[in-house]
Amino acid sequence: MVDTRRASQQESNTMWTIAARHRFWLAAWSVVAVTTLLAPQVASASKRDARVVAQPRLVWHKSFATAQAEARRRGVPLLIHFHASWCGPCRRMERDVLDTRTLADKLGTTVVAVKVDTDREPAVTARYRVRILPTDLVATPDGKELARTQGYQGLRGYVAKMVPTITRYLAAHPRKNNVGNKSKVGSRSEKKVAVRNLQPRLGLSGFSPVTLWMQKRWQRGDKKFACRVGGEIYYLASARELEQFRGDPSHFAPRLGGDDVVHRLDSGRRVAGSIRHAVFYDGGLYLFGDATTLARFLKSPTRFAITASRPAIGKR
C-alpha cells in the first residue's frame, strides 16, 4: 500500500491514489493486401484479387457488466483497466500501451478488455479494492482476480505480466466444442444442448459487417441494431446500417455464415471462422479457423469460393 503522504515526486508522476485525487480537487478495415496497408486503389482492384482483412484493434468496453457478460459467453478472461478522467498516468498508459497495435497483436481476441472509470463505477472499484490509479487486472470471466499491476506500466512490462497469465488461463480452460462429441449424455442434457443450439451465434464477434464493407474498418455494432441471418445474429452500428443490411444481407454477411470454407469442402465439418483470419474475395467475405486454412484458401481461392457461392439467406 502506498502512503501518499510519503510518496516521492517520481511516484506521483506514475500513479494517483484515489484519496489524493479528492484532496487535489479540494485544494484547487483497415484492409491489408497481404503486406500493404489499405490505399484508395485497393477498393477498385480486380474482384478476383483476394484481400486479407487486417485484424481489429483491441476493443475496450466502457461498461464492466457488458464486458463480463461477453467474457462469460466466450469463455475468455477479462482485462480490466481502472482509470479516471483526472489521472494523467492513466492517459499516458492508454496512449503508450493499451491502445497500441503491439498489444492488440499480442492479445487478439483472447480477452475481453474493459476500461473502468472509477468515478462512474465505484462499486466495481470497491469490489477490487482499487486504491491506486492506474490499476490493471486480469480476471476470470466470473471476476476472480488472476494478476494485477499498479501505477504506470510500460509496454514491455505490461506484456510480460499480463500475457503469460492470460495464456495459462486459456490453456487450463479450453473452450468446449460440441461438434463431433460422441459421448453419451442423458436425455435432459441432450435437451439443454438442443435448446442452446437454437440460439443464434453472434456474427463477426459483434463487429458491424456493413462498416467493414463500406469503410474497410472494424467497428463494434450495437445490439439495438440487430438482425438475424440464418443461424447468426449481426450487430450493426446505426439504424441506417441496419436498413442497408436488411436490404441485402447475403452481400454483407460472411459466406457460409462465417464457417471455415476450407474445412467445409475438405472434411464436411462445420468449423467456425475467426475475425483474426478474414479475407475479401470475389465480392465475398470469408472467415477461417486459423492461419493454415487461410493460406490454403489463398493458394486456390476459386475452388473454395465456388463451394461457398451465395445461398439464398432468410432474415428474421
C-alpha positions in Angstrom: 0.0 0.0 0.0 1.4 3.4 -1.0 1.3 6.1 1.7 0.5 9.3 -0.3 2.0 11.5 2.5 5.4 9.9 1.9 5.2 9.3 -1.8 8.1 10.7 -3.8 7.7 13.1 -6.7 8.6 10.3 -9.1 5.8 8.2 -7.8 3.3 11.0 -8.2 4.1 11.1 -11.9 3.4 7.4 -12.4 0.3 6.8 -10.2 -2.6 8.6 -8.4 -4.2 7.4 -5.2 -8.0 7.8 -5.1 -7.7 9.8 -1.9 -5.0 12.1 -3.4 -7.3 12.9 -6.2 -10.0 14.2 -3.9 -7.6 16.2 -1.9 -6.2 17.7 -5.1 -9.7 18.9 -6.1 -10.5 20.2 -2.7 -7.2 22.3 -2.9 -7.7 23.5 -6.5 -10.8 -2.3 -42.4 -8.2 -1.5 -42.5 -7.7 -3.7 -45.2 -4.3 -5.2 -45.9 -3.3 -6.6 -49.3 -1.1 -9.3 -47.7 1.8 -6.8 -46.9 0.5 -3.4 -47.9 -1.8 -1.1 -45.9 -5.1 -0.1 -47.5 -4.7 2.5 -50.2 -7.6 4.1 -52.2 -6.8 2.0 -55.3 -7.5 -1.3 -53.4 -11.2 -0.7 -53.5 -11.2 -0.6 -57.3 -8.9 -3.6 -57.7 -10.0 -6.7 -59.7 -12.7 -8.5 -57.9 -10.7 -11.7 -58.3 -8.0 -10.4 -56.0 -8.0 -11.8 -52.5 -7.6 -9.1 -49.9 -6.7 -10.1 -46.4 -8.6 -8.1 -43.8 -6.5 -6.6 -41.1 -7.2 -7.9 -37.6 -9.3 -5.4 -35.5 -7.6 -3.4 -32.8 -8.2 -4.5 -29.2 -11.6 -3.2 -28.4 -12.1 -1.7 -24.9 -15.6 -1.8 -23.5 -16.7 1.1 -21.2 -19.1 -1.0 -19.1 -17.8 -3.7 -16.7 -21.2 -5.5 -16.8 -21.2 -5.6 -20.6 -17.6 -6.8 -20.8 -18.2 -9.5 -18.2 -21.2 -10.8 -20.0 -19.2 -11.2 -23.2 -16.3 -12.8 -21.3 -18.7 -15.4 -19.9 -20.3 -16.1 -23.2 -16.9 -16.5 -25.0 -15.1 -18.2 -22.1 -12.1 -15.9 -22.1 -10.6 -13.8 -19.3 -11.2 -10.1 -18.6 -8.5 -7.5 -19.0 -9.6 -4.5 -16.7 -8.0 -1.1 -16.7 -9.1 1.2 -13.8 -8.7 4.9 -14.7 -10.2 8.3 -14.2 -10.5 11.4 -16.3 -8.2 13.4 -13.9 -5.5 10.7 -13.9 -2.5 11.8 -16.1 -0.6 8.5 -15.8 -3.7 6.7 -16.9 -3.9 8.7 -20.1 -0.2 8.1 -20.8 -0.6 4.4 -20.3 -3.5 4.2 -22.6 -1.5 6.0 -25.3 1.7 4.1 -24.8 0.4 0.7 -24.0 -3.3 -0.1 -24.1 -4.3 1.4 -27.5 -1.2 0.2 -29.4 -1.1 -2.2 -32.3 1.6 -4.2 -30.5 -0.7 -5.0 -27.6 -3.6 -5.8 -29.9 -1.4 -8.2 -31.9 -0.3 -9.9 -28.6 -3.8 -10.4 -27.3 -6.0 -10.5 -30.4 -9.4 -11.9 -29.3 -8.0 -13.9 -26.4 -9.5 -11.4 -23.8 -12.4 -9.1 -23.3 -11.0 -5.7 -22.4 -12.7 -3.0 -20.4 -11.8 0.4 -19.1 -13.5 1.1 -15.8 -13.9 4.7 -14.8 -13.6 4.7 -11.1 -15.9 7.8 -10.7 -18.6 6.2 -12.7 -18.4 2.6 -11.4 -17.5 3.0 -7.7 -19.0 -0.4 -6.9 -16.6 -2.2 -9.2 -13.7 -0.1 -8.0 -14.5 -1.1 -4.4 -15.0 -4.7 -5.3 -11.4 -4.9 -6.5 -10.1 -2.7 -3.7 -8.5 -0.3 -6.1 -6.6 2.5 -4.3 -4.0 3.5 -6.9 -4.5 4.6 -10.5 -3.9 3.3 -12.9 -4.6 -0.3 -11.8 -4.9 -3.2 -14.3 -6.2 -6.7 -13.7 -6.6 -10.0 -15.5 -9.7 -11.8 -14.1 -11.6 -14.9 -14.9 -15.0 -14.5 -16.7 -16.6 -14.7 -13.3 -14.4 -11.9 -12.0 -11.8 -13.7 -9.9 -8.5 -11.8 -9.9 -5.6 -13.5 -11.6 -3.0 -10.8 -11.9 -2.6 -7.1 -11.0 -0.4 -4.1 -11.8 -0.4 -0.8 -10.1 0.8 2.5 -11.4 2.1 3.3 -14.9 3.4 0.3 -16.7 5.5 0.4 -19.9 4.5 -1.9 -22.8 7.2 -4.5 -22.2 6.5 -4.9 -18.5 2.7 -4.9 -19.1 3.0 -7.7 -21.7 5.4 -9.7 -19.5 3.0 -9.6 -16.6 -0.4 -10.0 -18.3 0.1 -12.2 -21.4 1.5 -15.3 -19.6 -1.4 -15.1 -17.1 -3.9 -15.0 -20.0 -2.1 -17.8 -21.8 -2.1 -20.0 -18.7 -5.8 -19.4 -18.1 -6.8 -20.3 -21.7 -4.6 -23.4 -21.6 -6.3 -24.6 -18.4 -9.8 -23.7 -19.7 -10.1 -24.7 -23.3 -13.3 -23.6 -24.9 -15.6 -26.5 -25.4 -16.7 -27.6 -28.9 -19.8 -29.7 -29.1 -19.3 -30.6 -32.8 -18.5 -34.3 -33.2 -18.9 -35.0 -29.5 -19.9 -38.7 -29.3 -20.1 -39.1 -25.6 -23.3 -40.4 -24.2 -25.4 -37.9 -22.2 -28.7 -38.2 -20.5 -31.9 -37.0 -22.2 -32.1 -33.9 -20.0 -28.6 -32.9 -21.0 -29.4 -33.5 -24.7 -32.4 -31.3 -24.4 -30.3 -28.5 -22.9 -27.8 -28.7 -25.7 -30.6 -28.7 -28.3 -32.1 -25.6 -26.8 -28.7 -23.9 -26.7 -28.0 -24.8 -30.3 -31.2 -23.0 -31.3 -29.8 -19.7 -30.1 -28.2 -17.7 -32.9 -24.4 -17.3 -32.9 -23.0 -13.7 -32.7 -21.7 -13.0 -36.2 -18.4 -11.3 -36.8 -17.8 -11.3 -33.0 -20.2 -8.3 -32.7 -18.5 -6.1 -35.3 -20.6 -4.4 -38.0 -20.5 -6.1 -41.4 -21.7 -3.0 -43.1 -19.0 -0.8 -41.7 -16.4 -3.4 -42.6 -17.6 -3.5 -46.2 -18.3 0.2 -46.7 -15.4 1.8 -44.7 -12.9 -1.1 -44.5 -12.5 -0.9 -40.8 -13.6 -2.8 -37.7 -16.4 -1.1 -35.8 -18.4 -2.6 -32.9 -22.0 -2.9 -33.6 -24.9 -2.1 -31.2 -27.3 -4.8 -30.1 -30.1 -2.1 -30.6 -29.5 -2.6 -34.3 -29.5 -6.4 -34.5 -30.5 -8.6 -37.5 -30.6 -12.3 -37.6 -29.5 -14.1 -40.7 -29.9 -17.9 -40.6 -28.1 -19.1 -37.5 -26.2 -15.9 -36.9 -27.2 -12.5 -35.4 -25.3 -9.4 -36.5 -25.0 -6.1 -34.8 -24.9 -3.0 -36.9 -23.5 0.4 -35.9 -26.6 2.5 -36.8 -30.2 2.4 -37.9 -29.1 3.3 -41.4 -26.6 0.4 -41.5 -29.4 -1.9 -40.3 -31.6 -0.8 -43.2 -28.7 -1.4 -45.6 -28.0 -4.8 -44.2 -31.6 -5.9 -44.3 -31.8 -4.9 -47.9 -29.1 -7.4 -49.0 -27.8 -9.5 -46.0 -26.2 -12.1 -48.3 -23.9 -9.3 -49.6 -22.7 -8.1 -46.2 -22.7 -11.3 -44.2 -19.7 -13.7 -44.3 -20.0 -16.6 -46.7 -21.3 -19.9 -45.1 -22.4 -17.9 -42.1 -18.8 -17.3 -41.0 -17.8 -21.0 -41.1 -14.4 -22.0 -42.5 -14.9 -22.9 -46.2 -11.7 -25.0 -46.3 -12.9 -27.3 -43.6 -16.4 -27.4 -45.1 -15.1 -28.5 -48.5 -12.3 -30.9 -47.4 -13.9 -32.7 -44.5 -17.5 -31.6 -44.5 -17.1 -30.3 -40.9 -18.6 -27.0 -39.7 -15.7 -25.1 -38.1 -16.4 -21.5 -37.0 -14.1 -19.0 -38.7 -12.4 -16.2 -36.8 -12.2 -12.4 -37.5 -8.5 -12.8 -36.9 -8.3 -14.7 -40.2 -10.6 -12.8 -42.7 -10.3 -12.2 -46.4 -12.4 -10.5 -49.1 -12.5 -12.4 -52.4 -14.7 -12.1 -55.5 -17.3 -10.0 -53.7 -17.5 -12.1 -50.6 -16.1 -12.1 -47.1 -14.6 -15.3 -45.8 -13.5 -16.3 -42.3 -11.1 -19.0 -41.4 -10.4 -21.0 -38.3 -6.7 -20.5 -38.4 -3.8 -19.2 -40.5 -3.3 -22.6 -42.1 -6.7 -22.8 -43.7 -6.5 -19.2 -44.7 -3.2 -19.9 -46.5 -4.7 -22.9 -48.3 -7.6 -20.7 -49.4 -5.3 -18.1 -50.9 -3.5 -20.8 -52.9 -6.7 -21.8 -54.7 -9.4 -19.3 -53.9 -11.7 -20.0 -56.9 -12.0 -23.7 -55.9 -13.2 -22.8 -52.4 -15.3 -19.8 -53.5 -17.4 -22.0 -55.7 -18.3 -24.1 -52.7 -19.4 -21.1 -50.8 -21.3 -19.4 -53.6 -24.0 -17.2 -52.2 -27.0 -19.1 -50.9 -30.5 -17.7 -50.5 -30.5 -16.3 -47.0 -33.6 -15.7 -45.0 -33.5 -13.0 -42.4 -35.5 -12.6 -39.2 
